[in-house]
Amino acid sequence: MPKGESNPPDPRGGSARRAEFELLYDQHSREVWALAYARWTDSDLAMDITQEAFLRLWKQWEIGEEIQNPRAWLLRVARNLAEDYAKSAFRRNGTQPPELLNGVRSAQPLPVEELERQEQFAQIRAVLDELSPGDREILTLRYALDYDANMIAERLNVAVTAVHMRLSRARQRLAERLSSHGDFAPTEPAGEQQT
């Protein structure tokens, strides 16, 4: 070690570590988001949990922690964060009165159409909350993330035929629940029978 140098340099180097981190984010951020979304059906909260999980990974690297399986580590941290959120005072009480959010402008061109869309999505989210976590997870992977059956099979470590069966059953349970709501008529997307 050269004179005056107290700590050996990081063998990966700063830019190599950053590149590795960005690669991990590209590979796993959607899956981490999907896990959080399946738990809360709130895309903003899912993004917050995703970012927090990756921030914690970076902090672990900064203190010299060696993480053998970053994907599994990130998913575990995201799952724990999602559960912690359920217990948080923020979730129960919030920090801002709802009136402050009423003035936020929508990017949608027609407010009436946006309102109808929001009402429909709220109803779908409410029905999704009634489904099992497994059904929510597979529907989120398929429709929120637009994964095909092969990608879902790889992510869930199951056979493609199992994905088709689980998707079919989850869609059926979702359709049954949606049809029990009198003001909602579900329509199956074209070609979805053989996802």
Secondary structure as GFF3:
##gff-version 3
##sequence-region A 1 195
A	DSSP	alpha_helix	14	40	.	.	.	ID=ss1
A	DSSP	alpha_helix	43	62	.	.	.	ID=ss2
A	DSSP	alpha_helix	70	87	.	.	.	ID=ss3
A	DSSP	alpha_helix	89	93	.	.	.	ID=ss4
A	DSSP	three_ten_helix	98	101	.	.	.	ID=ss5
A	DSSP	alpha_helix	111	130	.	.	.	ID=ss6
A	DSSP	alpha_helix	133	139	.	.	.	ID=ss7
A	DSSP	pi_helix	140	144	.	.	.	ID=ss8
A	DSSP	alpha_helix	149	156	.	.	.	ID=ss9
A	DSSP	alpha_helix	160	180	.	.	.	ID=ss10
A	DSSP	three_ten_helix	192	194	.	.	.	ID=ss11
###
